[in-house]
Amino acid sequence: MKNFLSALAVSAVLVSCSKKDATPVPEKADTAKIVDSINAARTKINDSIRSKNHFKDFSGPHTFTHNSIKNPGSVHFEKIKGEADHYNIKGDIKSGKSYVHIDGFMAVVSDKHMNFTGNISESVAGSENGKPYVRRGTKTFMSKDGGKTYRLQDMVNGSGFVEYIDIHF
């Protein structure tokens, strides 16, 4: 019995140590090429998303009004090349000694909202004898009539009175 167990142990060792037919290992792919092709596709997709407007195109001149200034002015939207829904804007309203100047950057963020970053300076004769007032930073223009008119939401001027500054499309 001892010999039988010894023979069994030796044959188990020989069988387990014998060379088996190895399955061929597939050639490794060049991962750098794969990563480069993925990045190229991603860049192409991102560029196409970034450059196409998601909302209507506002490029061109538009009417610009202030509730205390009789005559309307105009504001010009210039599309920033390669960027979706982003514009440089500049405009004026002037009537006598009263004026409103707008100069900055506009980002359309929804069908009803635009975020303006820049300066809106004004001097209205009926407000503290035309004392100049400047709004700086990021301000929101909002539409409640389906995008025909966008109104500045920072409505209280430096004198504490409500005023309406609108862009009409």
PEJO-V456867 format. One record per residue. N is the residue number from 1. SS is DSSP state (H for helix, E for strand, C for the rest). OMEGA is omega in radians with two decimals (none if undefined). D_CENTER is the distance of its C-alpha to the mean C-alpha in Angstrom with 1 decimal. Layout:
BEGIN
n:N ss:SS omega:OMEGA d_center:D_CENTER
n:N ss:SS omega:OMEGA d_center:D_CENTER
END
This chain:
BEGIN
n:1 ss:C omega:3.13 d_center:83.9
n:2 ss:H omega:-3.14 d_center:82.7
n:3 ss:H omega:-3.14 d_center:82.9
n:4 ss:H omega:3.13 d_center:81.0
n:5 ss:H omega:3.12 d_center:78.1
n:6 ss:H omega:3.14 d_center:78.1
n:7 ss:H omega:3.11 d_center:78.0
n:8 ss:H omega:3.14 d_center:75.2
n:9 ss:H omega:-3.13 d_center:73.1
n:10 ss:H omega:-3.14 d_center:73.8
n:11 ss:H omega:3.10 d_center:72.8
n:12 ss:H omega:3.12 d_center:69.6
n:13 ss:H omega:-3.13 d_center:68.7
n:14 ss:H omega:-3.13 d_center:69.6
n:15 ss:H omega:-3.10 d_center:67.5
n:16 ss:H omega:-3.12 d_center:64.4
n:17 ss:H omega:-3.12 d_center:64.7
n:18 ss:C omega:-3.11 d_center:65.4
n:19 ss:C omega:-3.13 d_center:62.9
n:20 ss:C omega:3.08 d_center:60.9
n:21 ss:C omega:-3.13 d_center:59.3
n:22 ss:C omega:3.07 d_center:55.7
n:23 ss:C omega:-3.08 d_center:53.0
n:24 ss:C omega:3.11 d_center:51.2
n:25 ss:C omega:-3.13 d_center:47.9
n:26 ss:C omega:-3.14 d_center:45.2
n:27 ss:C omega:-3.10 d_center:43.9
n:28 ss:C omega:3.11 d_center:40.8
n:29 ss:C omega:3.11 d_center:37.6
n:30 ss:C omega:-3.06 d_center:35.9
n:31 ss:H omega:3.12 d_center:32.9
n:32 ss:H omega:3.12 d_center:31.3
n:33 ss:H omega:3.13 d_center:31.2
n:34 ss:H omega:3.14 d_center:29.7
n:35 ss:H omega:3.12 d_center:26.9
n:36 ss:H omega:-3.13 d_center:26.3
n:37 ss:H omega:3.08 d_center:26.1
n:38 ss:H omega:3.13 d_center:23.7
n:39 ss:H omega:3.12 d_center:21.3
n:40 ss:H omega:3.12 d_center:21.7
n:41 ss:H omega:3.14 d_center:20.9
n:42 ss:H omega:3.13 d_center:17.8
n:43 ss:H omega:-3.14 d_center:16.6
n:44 ss:H omega:3.13 d_center:17.4
n:45 ss:H omega:-3.14 d_center:15.5
n:46 ss:H omega:3.13 d_center:12.3
n:47 ss:H omega:-3.13 d_center:12.8
n:48 ss:H omega:3.11 d_center:13.5
n:49 ss:H omega:-3.07 d_center:10.5
n:50 ss:H omega:-3.01 d_center:8.1
n:51 ss:H omega:-3.13 d_center:10.6
n:52 ss:C omega:3.09 d_center:11.3
n:53 ss:C omega:3.04 d_center:10.4
n:54 ss:C omega:-3.13 d_center:10.1
n:55 ss:C omega:-3.08 d_center:11.7
n:56 ss:C omega:-3.12 d_center:14.6
n:57 ss:C omega:-3.11 d_center:14.7
n:58 ss:C omega:-3.10 d_center:15.5
n:59 ss:C omega:3.06 d_center:16.8
n:60 ss:E omega:-3.12 d_center:20.2
n:61 ss:E omega:3.14 d_center:22.4
n:62 ss:E omega:3.13 d_center:22.4
n:63 ss:E omega:-3.08 d_center:24.8
n:64 ss:E omega:-3.07 d_center:24.2
n:65 ss:E omega:3.04 d_center:26.7
n:66 ss:E omega:-3.03 d_center:28.1
n:67 ss:C omega:-3.13 d_center:30.6
n:68 ss:C omega:3.13 d_center:33.2
n:69 ss:E omega:-3.00 d_center:33.0
n:70 ss:E omega:-3.08 d_center:35.0
n:71 ss:E omega:3.07 d_center:33.6
n:72 ss:E omega:3.06 d_center:30.1
n:73 ss:E omega:3.09 d_center:28.0
n:74 ss:E omega:3.08 d_center:25.2
n:75 ss:E omega:-3.10 d_center:21.6
n:76 ss:E omega:3.08 d_center:20.2
n:77 ss:E omega:3.09 d_center:16.6
n:78 ss:E omega:-3.10 d_center:16.1
n:79 ss:E omega:3.07 d_center:13.4
n:80 ss:C omega:-3.05 d_center:12.0
n:81 ss:C omega:3.07 d_center:13.5
n:82 ss:C omega:3.14 d_center:11.8
n:83 ss:C omega:-3.13 d_center:8.2
n:84 ss:C omega:2.99 d_center:7.3
n:85 ss:C omega:3.11 d_center:7.5
n:86 ss:E omega:-3.06 d_center:7.7
n:87 ss:E omega:2.87 d_center:11.3
n:88 ss:E omega:-3.12 d_center:14.0
n:89 ss:E omega:3.12 d_center:16.3
n:90 ss:E omega:3.13 d_center:20.0
n:91 ss:E omega:-3.10 d_center:22.8
n:92 ss:E omega:2.90 d_center:26.0
n:93 ss:E omega:3.13 d_center:28.5
n:94 ss:E omega:3.04 d_center:32.1
n:95 ss:E omega:-3.08 d_center:35.3
n:96 ss:C omega:3.12 d_center:38.3
n:97 ss:C omega:-3.13 d_center:37.4
n:98 ss:E omega:3.11 d_center:34.3
n:99 ss:E omega:2.94 d_center:30.8
n:100 ss:E omega:3.07 d_center:27.1
n:101 ss:E omega:3.06 d_center:24.8
n:102 ss:E omega:-3.12 d_center:21.0
n:103 ss:E omega:3.12 d_center:19.2
n:104 ss:E omega:-3.01 d_center:15.7
n:105 ss:E omega:3.13 d_center:12.0
n:106 ss:E omega:3.06 d_center:10.4
n:107 ss:E omega:3.09 d_center:7.0
n:108 ss:E omega:-3.05 d_center:8.0
n:109 ss:C omega:3.05 d_center:7.1
n:110 ss:C omega:3.10 d_center:10.4
n:111 ss:C omega:-3.06 d_center:13.7
n:112 ss:C omega:-3.03 d_center:15.0
n:113 ss:E omega:3.00 d_center:12.5
n:114 ss:E omega:3.07 d_center:10.9
n:115 ss:E omega:3.14 d_center:10.2
n:116 ss:E omega:3.04 d_center:12.4
n:117 ss:E omega:-3.12 d_center:13.0
n:118 ss:E omega:-3.11 d_center:16.4
n:119 ss:E omega:2.96 d_center:20.0
n:120 ss:E omega:-3.12 d_center:21.8
n:121 ss:E omega:-3.08 d_center:25.5
n:122 ss:E omega:2.98 d_center:28.3
n:123 ss:E omega:-3.10 d_center:32.1
n:124 ss:C omega:-3.05 d_center:33.7
n:125 ss:C omega:-3.11 d_center:37.5
n:126 ss:C omega:-3.09 d_center:38.0
n:127 ss:C omega:-3.14 d_center:36.1
n:128 ss:H omega:3.10 d_center:38.3
n:129 ss:H omega:3.07 d_center:39.8
n:130 ss:H omega:3.12 d_center:36.5
n:131 ss:C omega:-3.12 d_center:35.4
n:132 ss:C omega:3.11 d_center:32.1
n:133 ss:E omega:-3.10 d_center:29.1
n:134 ss:E omega:2.99 d_center:25.6
n:135 ss:E omega:3.14 d_center:22.4
n:136 ss:E omega:3.07 d_center:20.2
n:137 ss:E omega:-3.09 d_center:16.9
n:138 ss:E omega:-3.13 d_center:14.0
n:139 ss:E omega:-3.13 d_center:15.3
n:140 ss:E omega:2.95 d_center:14.4
n:141 ss:E omega:-3.08 d_center:15.8
n:142 ss:E omega:3.12 d_center:16.8
n:143 ss:C omega:3.05 d_center:18.8
n:144 ss:C omega:-3.09 d_center:21.8
n:145 ss:C omega:3.08 d_center:23.3
n:146 ss:C omega:3.06 d_center:21.1
n:147 ss:C omega:3.10 d_center:18.9
n:148 ss:C omega:-3.13 d_center:21.9
n:149 ss:E omega:3.05 d_center:21.5
n:150 ss:E omega:-3.06 d_center:18.8
n:151 ss:E omega:3.05 d_center:20.5
n:152 ss:E omega:-3.08 d_center:19.6
n:153 ss:C omega:3.03 d_center:20.0
n:154 ss:C omega:-2.93 d_center:21.5
n:155 ss:C omega:-3.08 d_center:24.8
n:156 ss:E omega:-3.12 d_center:27.4
n:157 ss:C omega:-3.10 d_center:28.5
n:158 ss:C omega:3.12 d_center:30.4
n:159 ss:C omega:3.13 d_center:33.6
n:160 ss:C omega:3.13 d_center:32.6
n:161 ss:C omega:3.11 d_center:32.5
n:162 ss:E omega:3.08 d_center:30.0
n:163 ss:C omega:-3.09 d_center:28.6
n:164 ss:C omega:3.06 d_center:26.3
n:165 ss:E omega:-3.02 d_center:24.0
n:166 ss:E omega:2.97 d_center:22.6
n:167 ss:E omega:-3.08 d_center:20.8
n:168 ss:E omega:-3.14 d_center:22.5
n:169 ss:C omega:none d_center:21.3
END
